[in-house]
Amino acid sequence: MKHDETFKDVMNQAIERAKETMNRDVGGPFGAAVIDADGTLLSVTSNSVLNDHDPTAHAEVNAIREAGKKKGTHDLSNCVLITTAHPCPMCLGAIIWANITHVVYGCRPKDAESIGFRDDFIYAFIKQDCRDDKVVTLEERHRELCLPLFQEYERKKKTIY
């Protein structure tokens, strides 16, 4: 199957999952899926923030979690994430940490903003070097207590991910 046909088929599955859970008030209009390099479907999920009472339960994060469990690894290199909307900053972080380098998305950030989602608010905060105490105060304290933990991890040559 050609990539575009695969992407469209998987996008439709993500849309259907999002419709189903959105209409049950589980989460917003967001669905996502992860496919392997050979086109194998690893996960199809939706946003479950409202149901799970978890602000990190975005469709993309849920799809990454499920695909990682299915593959038995945190490294989803060579996978493609397909999502109904441009990933928010949190999801982009998860995508990058998962080593996914190809994302196919449907709606644009302005589409989400036009119905009330506030991704733009977070992008603006990041552009300001995360220095807006009205959003969140980031305060460094007790580095001297935490640094030995990091040094021990390095000494033990633990996995970097």
Secondary structure as GFF3:
##gff-version 3
##sequence-region A 1 161
A	DSSP	alpha_helix	3	23	.	.	.	ID=ss1
A	DSSP	beta_strand	31	35	.	.	.	ID=ss2
A	DSSP	beta_strand	41	46	.	.	.	ID=ss3
A	DSSP	alpha_helix	49	52	.	.	.	ID=ss4
A	DSSP	alpha_helix	59	71	.	.	.	ID=ss5
A	DSSP	beta_strand	80	85	.	.	.	ID=ss6
A	DSSP	alpha_helix	89	97	.	.	.	ID=ss7
A	DSSP	beta_strand	102	107	.	.	.	ID=ss8
A	DSSP	alpha_helix	109	114	.	.	.	ID=ss9
A	DSSP	alpha_helix	119	127	.	.	.	ID=ss10
A	DSSP	alpha_helix	143	155	.	.	.	ID=ss11
###
